[in-house]
Amino acid sequence: MVEILYYIFIFPLESGMRFVLIHTYNLFNNYGIAIILMSLVVNIVLLPLYYLAEHWQGKEREIRKKMQPELDKINNAFKGEKRYYYTKAIYKRFNYHPINSIRVSFGFLIQVPFFVAAYHFLSHYDGIAGVSFLFINDLSQPDRLLSFNNVVINILPFIMTVVNILSAYIYTKNLGKNDKVQLWLLALLFLLLLYNLPSALVLYWTLNNVFSLIKNTLSVYVFKVKSLT
């Protein structure tokens, strides 16, 4: 079953990444640049889905803004079952379900299949073994940039996490605390998942989130401009 899912959802993405990486490497003869361009291509491909995510986020924001005054009154006036049933009645009136809040994370979640494809591809790609890029000595290994008393620290995953948190902060700036915490926790989860993985994969994911950060910053700016006009 897992193998079938892999060939349906992951293998086409992995094949596309391999095509981009190999052809950009042939152009620049540099795997670091090839990984950067591969990440850029992935983000360009995802632009329509990012647009859908922005639309859903705006819709979620508007519905919550309308409901919030009534929800605050109920939370202040009632407890237990009464609060639950009154809250449920408001959700029904606005045609809203709490599970809809996952739409806030959609812009982040749509990257996950691409991450899985990149993980499977870069973790098994022999071409990057022993290849250096900038401060990274070996793209097929963790960066191991700092060491204190035989304790080795990988720096790139922390840079990646800072970028992820900044992107999450901008993406959820106009939303509630729970939405922000949700994406911050996801950023910390990826820190744990990628900490000891190849630098090539961490570099890809870091760049992927740098491009997302730029996109989110531009989206916020455009939203402000539209609000003023």
C-alpha positions in Angstrom: 0.0 0.0 0.0 2.8 2.4 0.9 4.6 1.6 -2.3 1.5 2.3 -4.3 1.0 5.7 -2.6 4.7 6.5 -3.2 4.4 5.8 -7.0 1.1 7.8 -7.2 2.0 10.9 -5.1 5.8 11.1 -4.5 7.5 9.4 -7.5 6.2 12.0 -10.1 7.5 14.9 -7.9 10.8 13.1 -7.3 11.2 12.6 -11.0 10.6 16.2 -11.7 13.1 17.3 -9.1 15.7 14.9 -10.5 15.1 16.4 -14.0 15.6 20.0 -12.7 18.6 19.2 -10.6 20.5 17.3 -13.3 19.8 19.8 -16.0 20.7 22.8 -13.9 23.8 21.1 -12.7 24.8 20.5 -16.3 24.4 24.2 -16.9 26.3 25.5 -13.9 28.4 22.5 -12.8 27.5 23.3 -9.2 25.1 21.2 -7.1 24.5 24.0 -4.6 23.2 26.3 -7.3 21.3 23.4 -8.8 19.5 22.8 -5.4 18.7 26.5 -5.2 17.1 26.5 -8.6 15.3 23.3 -7.9 13.7 24.9 -4.8 12.8 28.0 -6.9 11.1 25.8 -9.5 9.1 24.0 -6.8 7.9 27.3 -5.4 6.9 28.5 -8.9 4.9 25.3 -9.5 3.2 25.8 -6.1 2.1 29.4 -6.8 -1.5 28.4 -7.8 -1.9 26.4 -4.6 -0.4 29.2 -2.6 -3.0 31.5 -4.1 -5.7 29.1 -3.1 -4.2 29.0 0.4 -4.3 32.8 0.6 -7.9 32.8 -0.4 -8.9 30.2 2.2 -6.9 32.2 4.9 -8.8 35.4 4.0 -12.1 33.6 4.2 -11.2 32.1 7.5 -10.2 35.5 8.8 -13.5 37.1 7.8 -15.6 34.4 9.3 -13.8 34.4 12.6 -13.9 38.2 12.7 -17.7 38.1 12.4 -18.1 35.3 15.0 -15.6 36.5 17.6 -17.8 39.1 19.4 -20.6 36.6 20.0 -18.1 33.9 21.0 -16.5 36.3 23.5 -19.9 37.0 25.1 -20.7 33.3 25.4 -17.3 32.5 26.9 -17.8 35.2 29.5 -21.3 34.3 30.3 -21.5 30.5 30.2 -19.5 27.4 31.1 -19.6 23.7 30.5 -22.5 22.3 28.3 -24.2 25.7 27.9 -21.1 27.2 26.4 -20.6 24.2 24.2 -24.2 24.3 22.8 -24.3 28.0 22.3 -20.9 27.9 20.6 -22.1 25.1 18.4 -25.2 27.1 17.4 -23.0 30.1 16.3 -20.8 27.8 14.3 -23.9 26.4 12.6 -25.3 29.8 11.8 -22.1 30.8 10.2 -21.7 27.5 8.4 -18.4 27.0 10.2 -16.6 23.9 11.7 -13.5 24.1 13.9 -11.8 21.7 11.5 -11.8 24.5 9.0 -9.0 26.1 10.9 -6.6 23.6 9.2 -7.0 25.7 6.1 -4.7 28.3 7.8 -1.9 25.7 7.6 -2.7 24.7 4.0 0.1 26.9 2.6 2.6 25.0 4.7 1.0 21.6 4.3 1.0 21.6 0.5 4.8 21.6 0.7 4.9 18.3 2.6 4.7 16.0 -0.5 7.5 18.0 -2.1 9.5 17.7 1.0 9.0 13.9 1.1 10.0 13.7 -2.5 13.1 15.9 -1.9 14.0 13.8 1.2 13.8 10.5 -0.8 15.7 11.9 -3.7 18.5 13.9 -2.1 19.1 11.2 0.6 19.8 8.6 -2.0 21.5 10.8 -4.7 25.1 9.7 -5.0 26.0 12.8 -7.1 26.3 15.1 -4.0 28.5 12.7 -2.0 31.7 14.6 -1.0 30.5 17.8 -2.8 31.0 21.1 -1.0 29.0 24.3 -1.3 29.9 27.6 0.4 30.4 26.8 4.1 29.1 23.2 3.7 31.9 20.7 3.4 29.7 17.8 2.2 26.2 18.1 0.9 25.4 14.5 1.6 26.2 14.9 5.4 25.0 17.2 8.2 27.0 20.5 8.1 28.7 20.0 11.5 29.9 23.6 11.5 30.5 24.0 15.2 32.1 21.8 17.8 32.7 22.3 21.5 34.5 19.6 23.6 33.7 16.9 21.0 30.0 18.1 20.8 29.1 18.8 17.2 26.4 21.3 16.4 24.7 21.6 13.0 24.0 25.3 12.2 22.0 25.1 9.0 18.9 23.5 10.7 18.7 26.4 13.1 18.9 28.9 10.3 16.1 27.0 8.6 14.0 27.1 11.8 14.4 30.9 12.1 13.3 31.3 8.5 10.3 29.0 9.1 9.2 30.8 12.2 9.5 34.2 10.5 7.5 32.9 7.6 4.8 31.5 10.0 4.7 34.8 11.9 4.0 36.8 8.7 1.6 34.2 7.3 -0.5 34.2 10.5 -0.1 37.8 11.5 -3.8 38.6 11.3 -4.9 35.3 12.8 -5.3 34.0 16.3 -2.7 32.7 18.8 -3.6 29.1 18.2 -2.9 29.3 14.5 0.5 30.9 15.1 1.4 28.3 17.7 0.4 25.5 15.3 2.8 26.7 12.6 5.6 27.4 15.1 5.3 23.9 16.4 5.5 22.6 12.8 8.7 24.6 12.4 10.2 23.1 15.5 9.1 19.6 14.4 11.1 20.1 11.1 14.1 21.2 13.2 14.0 17.8 15.0 13.3 15.9 11.8 16.0 17.5 9.7 18.7 18.1 12.3 20.9 15.1 11.4 19.9 14.8 7.8 22.0 15.7 4.7 22.9 19.3 4.3 21.5 19.2 0.7 18.0 18.5 2.1 18.2 21.1 4.8 19.5 23.6 2.2 16.6 22.8 -0.1 14.0 23.2 2.7 15.6 26.4 4.0 15.6 28.0 0.6 12.0 26.7 0.1 11.0 28.6 3.1 13.0 31.7 2.2 11.0 31.9 -1.0 7.8 31.4 0.9 8.9 34.1 3.3 9.4 36.5 0.4 6.0 35.5 -1.0 4.3 36.0 2.3 5.9 39.4 2.8 4.8 40.5 -0.6 1.3 39.1 0.0 1.0 41.2 3.3 2.2 44.3 1.4 -0.3 43.8 -1.4 -3.1 43.2 1.1 -2.2 46.5 2.9 -2.2 48.4 -0.4 -5.6 47.0 -1.3 -7.0 47.9 2.1 -5.9 51.5 1.6 -7.4 51.8 -1.9 
